[in-house]
Amino acid sequence: MQKTNNTIAIIGAGIAGIATAYYLLKKQSNLKVILVDKNQPLSYTTSKSGENFRDFWPQKPMTEFSSHSIELMKDLKREYGEDAFSMNFSGYDFVSFDVDKPIFPTNSQEVFDNVMEEITDAETIRSERPYFSEKVRKIVRIKNAGNIDVYGMGMLMLSKARDLGLQFLTGEVSDIFKNKSGFQIKLNTNEIINVDKIVIAAGPFIGHIAKMLGMKLPIENILQQKFMVSDPQKIIPTNMPFTIYADGQVLDWSEEERTFFASDEKYKWLLDEFPGGLHIKPESGKIKLGWAFNTTAAQPMWEPSTLELFPQVVLKGASRFIPQLADYQNNIPGPIIQYAGYYTRTKENFPLIGATQMPDVFVVGALAGYGTMSACATGELCAKYVLSETKLPDYARYFHPLRYEDSALMNEINDSMSDGQL
Ligand SMILES: Cc1cc2nc3c(=O)[nH]c(=O)nc-3n(C[C@H](O)[C@H](O)[C@H](O)COP(=O)(O)OP(=O)(O)OC[C@H]3O[C@@H](n4cnc5c(N)ncnc54)[C@H](O)[C@@H]3O)c2cc1C
């Protein structure tokens, strides 16, 4: 394929790559942008998203970033119509048995006060949530939160970018060469693309693409899961907000189970202390649950396998604060639909968006468990870097791929009391 003067290849048509293509072409429609993916657009990590969004994070840059992304999603609906994709402001509720413990330790009380509402009145909790355990003492509500149809939003941006001239190529990038006039990208289809700039947007594989260019990115991939089951007893009301149990816990196994797990290396982990963050929401007449307790980094696979006993473990954990869910633990109302994908993350859980140490190579990724809610702000920011814009939002410097060279900035980031992961 011949290149013109300003040809940009975006490697990866997940939500990050698509949003970058959209904002690039919206800003400058005379660019030649080629989006490359091995698979169908939005079919890898993005298709596993729980589709939740919120504007509260323990760190100010993340709160500003996600708030801005929510505004950009609203802009898309304003521009292309209310029905362009669904976006429901159904809220996020964190619940805890401990009235004094902060749900998300944060250095920024100002951010907390602006976006959260705290309910500690026992009667209000009982009347709003009669199915909760009586031990629940606190609900902390994020008001500007809910769920979006990520596939609808992504396909909208893809089709609008195509209208502006975006080309989509199917093929796996197998190698990249730097030459005098730019880059040669080799696909497994034997096609070669010649481009001036590259945006690495390959989700869990951003490290693999960077390696083709001799770079190493500070990321790891951690497999996380969600699943959906029926709710024949109608335990969870269909209008319940996305609800997160904030307390850590040791699962309540019987003495016999405990002895068995302790005797077998394969099952010992079931006796560990699990972190807070178990979440549950009603979806399409069923219930969807997740719990990002896995912390083991892995090499990404195209077809990741699911963790044995995950639904049983999560239902047991969930019955701690919604006791009736214990009825489903050993008799799970099928079919069980499981979703597994990687949280690609940096140590501090901030994304990588911007220029790399190699001129004309950009990265947009490490979006962990927040990549669909932040997609619009992510794509917009990456487009600004590619177009060498100098007016950047304040959060940009916290997410720059070369931030690790700035020790003062890194000290500030590392001072955060929580990384906000769910
Ligand atoms: C279980 C789970 C639940 C989640 N829930 C939420 C949520 O509720 N809210 C939220 O905001 N976020 C959530 N996330 C996070 C969100 O889904 C991700 O951050 C986001 O989808 C990442 O998008 P991406 O475009 O970076 O990556 P991807 O969607 O993985 O896209 C990368 C693309 O690159 C392509 N690619 C890779 N290598 C090559 C190559 N060599 N050649 C060609 N193409 C290549 C892949 O085929 C893929 O299409 C969740 C994630 C998981 C795993």
The ligand as an SDF file (V2000), in Angstrom:
LIG
                    3D

 53 58  0  0  0  0  0  0  0  0999 V2000
  -13.6160   -8.7180   32.4720 C   0  0  0  0  0  0  0  0  0  0  0  0
  -13.4250   -7.2600   32.1440 C   0  0  0  0  0  0  0  0  0  0  0  0
  -14.3820   -6.3200   32.5550 C   0  0  0  0  0  0  0  0  0  0  0  0
  -14.2150   -4.9640   32.2510 C   0  0  0  0  0  0  0  0  0  0  0  0
  -15.1750   -4.0620   32.6390 N   0  0  0  0  0  0  0  0  0  0  0  0
  -15.0140   -2.7500   32.3230 C   0  0  0  0  0  0  0  0  0  0  0  0
  -16.0090   -1.8040   32.7040 C   0  0  0  0  0  0  0  0  0  0  0  0
  -17.0300   -2.1300   33.3080 O   0  0  0  0  0  0  0  0  0  0  0  0
  -15.7980   -0.4980   32.3660 N   0  0  0  0  0  0  0  0  0  0  0  0
  -14.6740   -0.0800   31.6840 C   0  0  0  0  0  0  0  0  0  0  0  0
  -14.5520    1.1070   31.4110 O   0  0  0  0  0  0  0  0  0  0  0  0
  -13.7330   -0.9690   31.3200 N   0  0  0  0  0  0  0  0  0  0  0  0
  -13.8790   -2.2760   31.6210 C   0  0  0  0  0  0  0  0  0  0  0  0
  -12.9130   -3.1780   31.2620 N   0  0  0  0  0  0  0  0  0  0  0  0
  -11.7070   -2.6880   30.5980 C   0  0  0  0  0  0  0  0  0  0  0  0
  -11.9020   -2.4560   29.1130 C   0  0  0  0  0  0  0  0  0  0  0  0
  -12.6510   -3.5100   28.5490 O   0  0  0  0  0  0  0  0  0  0  0  0
  -10.5230   -2.3680   28.4560 C   0  0  0  0  0  0  0  0  0  0  0  0
   -9.7120   -1.4320   29.1410 O   0  0  0  0  0  0  0  0  0  0  0  0
  -10.6360   -1.9070   27.0170 C   0  0  0  0  0  0  0  0  0  0  0  0
  -11.5610   -2.6950   26.3230 O   0  0  0  0  0  0  0  0  0  0  0  0
   -9.2720   -1.9760   26.3360 C   0  0  0  0  0  0  0  0  0  0  0  0
   -9.4400   -1.5800   25.0140 O   0  0  0  0  0  0  0  0  0  0  0  0
   -8.2280   -1.6160   24.0180 P   0  0  0  0  0  0  0  0  0  0  0  0
   -8.7160   -1.0300   22.7360 O   0  0  0  0  0  0  0  0  0  0  0  0
   -7.0280   -1.0250   24.6640 O   0  0  0  0  0  0  0  0  0  0  0  0
   -7.8800   -3.1770   23.8270 O   0  0  0  0  0  0  0  0  0  0  0  0
   -8.6040   -4.3390   23.0040 P   0  0  0  0  0  0  0  0  0  0  0  0
  -10.0770   -4.2220   23.0680 O   0  0  0  0  0  0  0  0  0  0  0  0
   -7.9680   -5.6080   23.4390 O   0  0  0  0  0  0  0  0  0  0  0  0
   -8.1840   -4.0440   21.5030 O   0  0  0  0  0  0  0  0  0  0  0  0
   -6.8830   -4.3390   21.0280 C   0  0  0  0  0  0  0  0  0  0  0  0
   -7.0000   -4.8360   19.6030 C   0  0  0  0  0  0  0  0  0  0  0  0
   -5.6940   -5.0300   19.0800 O   0  0  0  0  0  0  0  0  0  0  0  0
   -5.7200   -6.1340   18.2170 C   0  0  0  0  0  0  0  0  0  0  0  0
   -4.3480   -6.6410   18.0710 N   0  0  0  0  0  0  0  0  0  0  0  0
   -3.5040   -7.0360   19.0560 C   0  0  0  0  0  0  0  0  0  0  0  0
   -2.3270   -7.4380   18.5270 N   0  0  0  0  0  0  0  0  0  0  0  0
   -2.4290   -7.2750   17.1870 C   0  0  0  0  0  0  0  0  0  0  0  0
   -1.5550   -7.5170   16.0950 C   0  0  0  0  0  0  0  0  0  0  0  0
   -0.3160   -8.0040   16.2500 N   0  0  0  0  0  0  0  0  0  0  0  0
   -2.0010   -7.2620   14.8390 N   0  0  0  0  0  0  0  0  0  0  0  0
   -3.2430   -6.7640   14.6360 C   0  0  0  0  0  0  0  0  0  0  0  0
   -4.1190   -6.5310   15.6340 N   0  0  0  0  0  0  0  0  0  0  0  0
   -3.7090   -6.7800   16.8950 C   0  0  0  0  0  0  0  0  0  0  0  0
   -6.6510   -7.1090   18.9070 C   0  0  0  0  0  0  0  0  0  0  0  0
   -7.1980   -8.0460   17.9840 O   0  0  0  0  0  0  0  0  0  0  0  0
   -7.7050   -6.1870   19.4980 C   0  0  0  0  0  0  0  0  0  0  0  0
   -8.8400   -6.0570   18.6700 O   0  0  0  0  0  0  0  0  0  0  0  0
  -13.0660   -4.5360   31.5390 C   0  0  0  0  0  0  0  0  0  0  0  0
  -12.1130   -5.4790   31.1250 C   0  0  0  0  0  0  0  0  0  0  0  0
  -12.2810   -6.8190   31.4200 C   0  0  0  0  0  0  0  0  0  0  0  0
  -11.2500   -7.7890   30.9600 C   0  0  0  0  0  0  0  0  0  0  0  0
  1  2  1  0
  2  3  1  0
  2 52  2  0
  3  4  2  0
  4  5  1  0
  4 50  1  0
  5  6  2  0
  6  7  1  0
  6 13  1  0
  7  8  2  0
  7  9  1  0
  9 10  1  0
 10 11  2  0
 10 12  1  0
 12 13  2  0
 13 14  1  0
 14 15  1  0
 14 50  1  0
 15 16  1  0
 16 17  1  0
 16 18  1  0
 18 19  1  0
 18 20  1  0
 20 21  1  0
 20 22  1  0
 22 23  1  0
 23 24  1  0
 24 25  2  0
 24 26  1  0
 24 27  1  0
 27 28  1  0
 28 29  2  0
 28 30  1  0
 28 31  1  0
 31 32  1  0
 32 33  1  0
 33 34  1  0
 33 48  1  0
 34 35  1  0
 35 36  1  0
 35 46  1  0
 36 37  1  0
 36 45  1  0
 37 38  2  0
 38 39  1  0
 39 40  1  0
 39 45  2  0
 40 41  1  0
 40 42  2  0
 42 43  1  0
 43 44  2  0
 44 45  1  0
 46 47  1  0
 46 48  1  0
 48 49  1  0
 50 51  2  0
 51 52  1  0
 52 53  1  0
M  END
$$$$
